[in-house]
Amino acid sequence: MTFEVLDEAYTRLRSTGPEFDDWLSNHGPMAAEALARHRHEDEIPGWLDGYSKRLEAAPRPSVMIDDWRAALGDARRLGDWLGWFDNELRDQPWTQVLQTWWPRLLPGIAAGATHGVIRVGHAVRVLREEGDTAARVSELGHGLGYWAARWQPVPAAASPGGHLDAASAVASIPAIPHQVGGIQSRFAQLDRTDGWPQAQRALASSPDWEALLRDVVNAAVRRYVTHAHREPVMLVHAATAPNAVLRTLPSLTDELWAPSAAAAWSASAAIHAAYASTASAPPARPAATAADAFDRAAQHGDEHVIKLADTALDTYAWTGDPQALAAVETAANLVDPP
């Protein structure tokens, strides 16, 4: 029954667009998947009743895309991209569409403040682990279409190749000169941020790309506890974006793992540079159990708190570190409830 409720949520959200209020990302499908994953499916309909009031109708296709390379990153063609992936997924298995389009979209991983890849990661997880249904395949198409329309590279992206562990590498990331404004203006400063490429390369490479990404996610979750107090919403994505890539790796061919891990690290590092506080704050007191931590997030109700809890509980499962549960409490304390 858990994921039948999720399918109902996907169907309900099908008519809504990936964005609203000009640029805010629609988190409905991602938060619903996280709620279902953590056995809070009974809360999904009521949560959507409130959240969906903010959403806008999905844009309709207008002109068929004839040159997909030229159309990448053209947000005016969002409706066309949604239609494109509807057609792609109608004619091919979702696994084939993902294999074809992942390497094309990966260089633009910053799309929609990384919400494109995050939405795809949630969709792939449920498709692979719970089986495919029409509603789940359609949700993957919306995630891919959003990513394509907002396709945006991380400036001066560089692959890991140094000697630092993930926690030390994250701590060494330089802050952009002016931590003000939206993500576009912040990321634009990376090119003139001293030490930015070197900080990305400082992370030790590894032939075990899954382990590397787990370490990046874990470091971002722990960093959130002490450095999220200035930008608690946006810093969530330093953890959830690499985790979305990690969740997708098993559905990709082996040759895509190394570039995927490198892109995820650069995206996470860019968010740290743009939004992490330059001074630390005392950690919050963690919940007693993982279930208690997710209950706290669900009761809070903000989509970012729910999504961070979903990733933080992965970190807790991998490491047993109570700091992961403290990250959930930090988010619940800092982010305004809906």
C-alpha positions as CSV (number, residue, x, y, z in Angstrom):
1,M,0.0,0.0,0.0
2,T,2.9,2.4,0.7
3,F,3.9,3.0,-2.8
4,E,0.4,2.8,-4.2
5,V,-0.2,6.0,-2.3
6,L,2.9,7.5,-3.9
7,D,1.6,6.6,-7.3
8,E,-1.6,8.5,-6.4
9,A,0.5,11.5,-5.4
10,Y,2.5,11.3,-8.7
11,T,-0.8,11.2,-10.7
12,R,-2.1,14.1,-8.7
13,L,1.1,16.1,-9.3
14,R,1.3,15.2,-13.0
15,S,-0.5,18.3,-14.1
16,T,1.7,20.6,-12.1
17,G,4.9,22.2,-13.5
18,P,8.4,21.6,-12.2
19,E,8.6,25.3,-11.1
20,F,6.4,28.0,-9.7
21,D,6.7,31.7,-8.8
22,D,9.1,32.0,-11.8
23,W,11.9,29.8,-10.5
24,L,11.1,27.9,-7.3
25,S,11.3,24.2,-7.7
26,N,8.3,21.9,-7.2
27,H,9.4,19.6,-4.4
28,G,6.0,17.7,-4.2
29,P,7.1,14.5,-5.9
30,M,10.4,14.4,-4.1
31,A,9.0,15.0,-0.6
32,A,6.1,12.5,-1.3
33,E,8.7,9.8,-2.2
34,A,10.6,10.5,1.0
35,L,7.5,10.3,3.1
36,A,6.5,7.0,1.5
37,R,10.0,5.6,1.9
38,H,9.9,6.3,5.6
39,R,6.4,4.9,6.2
40,H,4.6,8.2,6.4
41,E,2.4,7.4,3.4
42,D,-0.8,8.3,5.3
43,E,0.4,11.8,5.6
44,I,1.0,12.3,1.9
45,P,-2.5,13.3,0.8
46,G,-2.9,15.9,3.6
47,W,0.6,17.3,3.0
48,L,-0.1,17.7,-0.7
49,D,-3.4,19.5,0.1
50,G,-1.3,22.3,1.6
51,Y,1.7,22.2,-0.7
52,S,-0.2,22.0,-4.0
53,K,-1.9,25.3,-3.4
54,R,1.5,26.9,-4.3
55,L,2.0,25.1,-7.6
56,E,1.3,26.1,-11.1
57,A,0.1,24.1,-14.1
58,A,2.7,22.3,-16.2
59,P,3.6,24.2,-19.4
60,R,2.4,22.6,-22.6
61,P,4.7,21.7,-25.5
62,S,4.7,24.3,-28.2
63,V,7.4,23.4,-30.8
64,M,9.0,20.0,-31.3
65,I,12.7,19.9,-30.3
66,D,14.7,19.2,-33.4
67,D,18.2,20.0,-32.0
68,W,18.4,18.8,-28.5
69,R,21.9,20.2,-27.9
70,A,20.8,23.7,-28.8
71,A,17.8,23.4,-26.6
72,L,19.7,22.3,-23.5
73,G,19.4,25.0,-20.8
74,D,16.6,26.9,-22.6
75,A,14.1,27.3,-19.8
76,R,11.6,28.8,-22.3
77,R,11.3,25.3,-23.7
78,L,10.4,23.6,-20.5
79,G,7.1,22.4,-21.9
80,D,8.8,21.2,-25.0
81,W,11.3,19.2,-22.9
82,L,8.5,17.6,-20.8
83,G,6.8,16.6,-24.1
84,W,10.1,15.2,-25.4
85,F,10.6,12.9,-22.5
86,D,7.0,11.8,-22.5
87,N,7.7,10.6,-26.1
88,E,11.1,9.0,-25.2
89,L,9.6,7.0,-22.3
90,R,6.6,6.0,-24.4
91,D,8.9,4.4,-26.9
92,Q,11.7,3.0,-24.8
93,P,12.3,1.4,-21.4
94,W,13.0,3.9,-18.7
95,T,16.4,2.3,-18.1
96,Q,17.4,2.9,-21.7
97,V,16.3,6.5,-21.6
98,L,18.2,7.1,-18.4
99,Q,21.4,5.5,-19.9
100,T,21.1,7.7,-23.0
101,W,20.3,11.0,-21.4
102,W,22.3,10.8,-18.1
103,P,25.7,11.6,-19.8
104,R,24.1,14.3,-21.8
105,L,22.6,16.0,-18.8
106,L,25.4,15.3,-16.3
107,P,27.6,18.3,-17.3
108,G,24.7,20.6,-16.5
109,I,24.2,19.1,-13.0
110,A,23.6,22.6,-11.4
111,A,20.3,22.8,-13.3
112,G,17.5,24.3,-11.1
113,A,19.9,24.6,-8.1
114,T,20.5,20.8,-8.5
115,H,16.8,20.0,-8.3
116,G,16.8,18.4,-11.7
117,V,19.2,15.7,-10.7
118,I,17.6,15.4,-7.2
119,R,14.2,14.8,-8.7
120,V,15.6,12.2,-11.1
121,G,17.4,10.5,-8.2
122,H,14.1,10.1,-6.2
123,A,12.3,8.8,-9.3
124,V,15.0,6.3,-10.1
125,R,15.1,5.0,-6.6
126,V,11.5,4.1,-6.5
127,L,11.5,2.6,-10.1
128,R,14.5,0.4,-9.3
129,E,13.5,-0.7,-5.8
130,E,9.7,-0.9,-6.1
131,G,9.1,-1.6,-9.8
132,D,7.9,0.5,-12.6
133,T,4.4,1.9,-13.0
134,A,3.1,4.4,-15.5
135,A,3.0,7.1,-12.7
136,R,6.6,6.5,-11.7
137,V,7.9,6.5,-15.3
138,S,6.0,9.7,-15.9
139,E,7.6,11.3,-12.9
140,L,11.1,10.3,-14.2
141,G,10.2,12.1,-17.4
142,H,9.3,15.3,-15.6
143,G,12.6,15.1,-13.7
144,L,14.6,14.6,-16.9
145,G,12.7,17.3,-18.7
146,Y,13.3,19.8,-15.9
147,W,17.0,19.0,-15.8
148,A,17.3,19.5,-19.6
149,A,15.4,22.8,-19.6
150,R,17.5,24.3,-16.7
151,W,20.8,22.6,-17.7
152,Q,23.6,24.5,-16.1
153,P,27.3,23.6,-15.6
154,V,29.2,24.2,-12.4
155,P,31.8,26.9,-13.2
156,A,35.4,25.6,-13.3
157,A,34.4,22.1,-12.3
158,A,37.3,19.8,-11.4
159,S,37.6,16.1,-10.6
160,P,39.0,14.8,-7.3
161,G,42.6,13.7,-7.4
162,G,44.2,14.8,-4.1
163,H,44.8,13.3,-0.7
164,L,42.1,14.8,1.6
165,D,39.2,12.8,3.0
166,A,35.8,14.1,2.3
167,A,35.3,15.9,5.6
168,S,38.7,17.7,5.3
169,A,38.0,18.5,1.6
170,V,34.6,20.0,2.5
171,A,36.2,22.1,5.3
172,S,38.8,23.4,2.8
173,I,36.3,24.7,0.3
174,P,36.7,28.5,0.0
175,A,33.6,30.7,0.3
176,I,32.6,32.9,-2.6
177,P,33.5,36.6,-2.1
178,H,29.9,37.7,-1.7
179,Q,27.4,35.3,-0.2
180,V,24.3,37.3,-1.2
181,G,21.7,36.9,-4.0
182,G,20.4,33.9,-5.8
183,I,22.2,30.8,-6.9
184,Q,23.0,32.2,-10.4
185,S,24.9,35.2,-9.0
186,R,26.6,33.1,-6.4
187,F,27.8,30.4,-8.8
188,A,29.0,33.1,-11.2
189,Q,31.5,34.1,-8.5
190,L,33.2,30.7,-8.4
191,D,35.4,31.5,-11.4
192,R,37.0,34.4,-9.4
193,T,37.1,32.6,-6.0
194,D,40.7,31.9,-5.0
195,G,41.4,28.2,-4.6
196,W,38.1,27.0,-6.0
197,P,39.5,24.4,-8.6
198,Q,42.2,23.3,-6.2
199,A,39.7,22.7,-3.4
200,Q,37.8,20.3,-5.7
201,R,40.9,18.5,-6.8
202,A,42.0,18.1,-3.1
203,L,39.5,15.4,-2.5
204,A,41.2,12.0,-2.7
205,S,40.1,10.0,-5.7
206,S,39.0,6.3,-5.3
207,P,38.2,3.4,-7.6
208,D,35.2,2.8,-5.3
209,W,32.9,5.6,-6.6
210,E,30.0,4.6,-4.4
211,A,32.2,4.8,-1.3
212,L,33.5,8.2,-2.4
213,L,30.0,9.6,-2.9
214,R,28.8,8.2,0.5
215,D,31.7,10.0,2.1
216,V,30.8,13.2,0.3
217,V,27.2,12.9,1.5
218,N,28.2,12.1,5.0
219,A,30.5,15.1,5.1
220,A,27.8,17.4,3.8
221,V,25.3,16.1,6.4
222,R,27.7,16.6,9.3
223,R,28.7,20.1,7.9
224,Y,25.1,21.1,7.9
225,V,24.9,20.7,11.6
226,T,27.4,23.4,12.3
227,H,27.4,25.6,9.2
228,A,23.8,25.9,8.0
229,H,22.6,28.7,10.2
230,R,22.9,31.4,7.5
231,E,21.3,29.5,4.6
232,P,19.5,26.4,6.1
233,V,17.4,25.8,3.0
234,M,19.9,26.0,0.2
235,L,22.7,24.2,2.1
236,V,20.4,21.1,2.2
237,H,21.3,20.5,-1.4
238,A,25.0,20.0,-0.7
239,A,23.9,16.7,0.8
240,T,20.8,15.8,-1.3
241,A,22.4,16.4,-4.7
242,P,25.3,13.9,-4.3
243,N,23.0,11.4,-2.7
244,A,20.7,11.6,-5.7
245,V,23.6,10.7,-7.9
246,L,24.6,7.9,-5.5
247,R,21.1,6.5,-5.7
248,T,21.2,6.5,-9.5
249,L,24.6,4.8,-9.9
250,P,23.3,1.2,-9.8
251,S,21.0,2.0,-12.7
252,L,24.0,3.2,-14.8
253,T,26.7,1.4,-16.7
254,D,30.1,1.3,-15.0
255,E,31.7,3.8,-17.3
256,L,29.4,6.5,-16.1
257,W,30.2,6.1,-12.4
258,A,33.5,8.1,-12.3
259,P,32.2,11.2,-14.2
260,S,28.9,11.0,-12.1
261,A,30.8,11.0,-8.8
262,A,33.1,13.9,-10.0
263,A,30.1,16.0,-11.1
264,A,28.3,15.3,-7.9
265,W,31.3,16.3,-5.8
266,S,31.7,19.6,-7.8
267,A,28.0,20.4,-7.4
268,S,28.1,19.7,-3.7
269,A,31.3,21.7,-3.3
270,A,29.8,24.7,-5.2
271,I,26.8,24.8,-2.8
272,H,29.1,24.7,0.2
273,A,31.1,27.6,-1.3
274,A,28.0,29.6,-2.1
275,Y,25.9,29.0,1.1
276,A,27.8,27.5,4.0
277,S,28.4,29.9,6.9
278,T,32.1,30.8,7.4
279,A,31.7,30.4,11.2
280,S,30.4,27.3,13.0
281,A,27.5,27.1,15.4
282,P,26.9,24.7,18.3
283,P,25.3,21.4,17.2
284,A,21.7,20.6,17.9
285,R,20.7,17.8,20.2
286,P,19.9,14.7,18.0
287,A,16.7,12.7,18.3
288,A,17.0,9.3,20.1
289,T,16.3,7.2,17.0
290,A,16.2,7.5,13.2
291,A,12.4,7.0,13.3
292,D,12.1,9.9,15.8
293,A,14.2,12.1,13.6
294,F,12.1,11.5,10.5
295,D,8.9,11.9,12.6
296,R,10.3,15.3,13.6
297,A,10.8,16.2,9.9
298,A,7.3,15.0,8.9
299,Q,5.7,16.9,11.7
300,H,7.6,20.1,10.7
301,G,6.3,19.7,7.2
302,D,8.7,21.8,5.2
303,E,9.8,20.0,2.0
304,H,13.5,20.7,2.5
305,V,13.5,19.4,6.1
306,I,11.8,16.2,4.8
307,K,14.3,15.8,2.0
308,L,17.3,16.4,4.3
309,A,15.9,13.9,6.8
310,D,15.7,11.3,4.0
311,T,19.4,11.8,3.2
312,A,20.5,12.2,6.8
313,L,18.9,8.8,7.7
314,D,21.1,7.3,5.0
315,T,24.2,8.7,6.6
316,Y,23.0,7.4,10.0
317,A,22.4,3.9,8.5
318,W,25.9,3.9,7.0
319,T,27.8,5.3,10.0
320,G,25.7,5.2,13.1
321,D,26.8,8.8,13.8
322,P,24.3,10.7,15.9
323,Q,25.4,13.9,14.1
324,A,23.3,12.7,11.2
325,L,20.2,12.9,13.4
326,A,21.3,16.2,14.7
327,A,21.2,17.5,11.1
328,V,17.5,16.8,11.0
329,E,17.0,18.7,14.3
330,T,19.1,21.6,13.0
331,A,17.0,21.9,9.8
332,A,13.7,21.7,11.8
333,N,15.0,24.4,14.1
334,L,16.3,26.8,11.4
335,V,13.7,26.4,8.6
336,D,10.4,28.1,9.0
337,P,7.5,25.6,9.0
338,P,4.9,25.9,6.2
